[in-house]
Amino acid sequence: MNWPVMKLLMRDWPPYAFRIFAGLGAFLLLMLIARAQRDRLWPRRDQWGRLVVSAVLNVSAWSVVAPLSLFWLDAAEAAIIGYTMPVWATVLAWPVLGERPTAPRIAGLALGLAGVTLLLGGTLAGAGLAAFQAKLPGAAAILCTALMFAGGAVFTKRWPVQMAPVPLVAWQVVIGTSPAWAIALGFEHLDLGRVTWVGWGCLIYVAVVAQCVAYLAWFRALRLLPAGTAAIGSLLVPVIGVVSSGLLLGEPLGLRHAAALVLTLGGVLLAARR
């Protein structure tokens, strides 16, 4: 649901200013929960390096890089490309975790790339070369996001941060969203008077659901499951992203989107098989 929510947010908020508010809100809420649970709030000194790398890969990917894609892509298109992540996680797990790709995983990678190609190639067939080229920056941004998040999954599995889950997520959120401060202060102008109730509601959703609940669930899954198995859980994300974007935003849902979705999900499912 965060894909159409981000589109709605960007009608009222500059794309990075809202992340500052959401990130701070999530950090304070998580720290209050951690304090109530009597968790250790500060990382150990020897864990800061891992914490920063994990925050950049897991949080900055979505908070800093992913929003750029929505300037050029529909939310549905960004969701499909972004969640090729399990394919890339499978590839990265070979050198880092020693998980050698099998034939089904190689076939899955090919299917996933075919889905991405079909999704963007349809623009070329329907609107010409100029429209296709216009979407390339957005595609590059969301592919970079997928690669970073895949790297984050593998890094977290290989070098986990030794810290309680709730304060761990709090620190990752505040560190991972910190680059948004520089962008927002340097290039954006925020007018709170033009933010509607929808904009405030979406901000609360991002702070509580996307940056607290979802990250807690994701890191819990990585603790309990192999990285590839945990990645299977993300298969429903592009499905929900595409359908909800169509229903809430009126974005087109055609045969091209459906075929790209089938190819991508098929590729991800093959790549994530043990």
C-alpha angles and dihedrals in degrees: 000000000000092000098066089035090058090051090051091047092054090060090066105019134051105251096251104029092067090053090060091055093042093046094049091046092050092046093052093045093049093046091052090052091047091050091049088052090048091238120163103263101199124062119240113263093248092054100059095090093053090044094055094046091047092048093051094048098040103033110018088054091065099028100046111017104032097058090061090064093062091066088069107019137057113248089248092054092047091049093053094048094041093056096057077094095111090057091055091042088057091052094046093046091067099069096029104039100020094243103148113212114248126211092265090053092051089049089049091054090052092050092048092051089047089056092051091047092050092048094054095030090061088065090057092051094045104040109013138253095302093059091047092050090047090062096049096088090054092047090050092050096050093043088054088051091052092049093048093048091048089051088050092054092051094043092049091051094047099039108021119188110245099231140106112276101244099051088039091060091043093056093043091052095050094043094042094050095045094095087061088067092063093046095045096046093044103043113013137076118207121205108183090187092072095050109110128208087262089057093051092046091052090049091055090048092053093046097047106028107025099037102030112026098030096047092046089052093046096050090044089054091050090052093051103036141042111268093249093049092048089051090059087068089066092062092094093053099081090042092056091039094054096043096043092047089054094047099041102032102027092237115163119272108192141151091276092058091046094049092046090049093050092049093046095047091045090052093047092049092051093045093050095052114115 
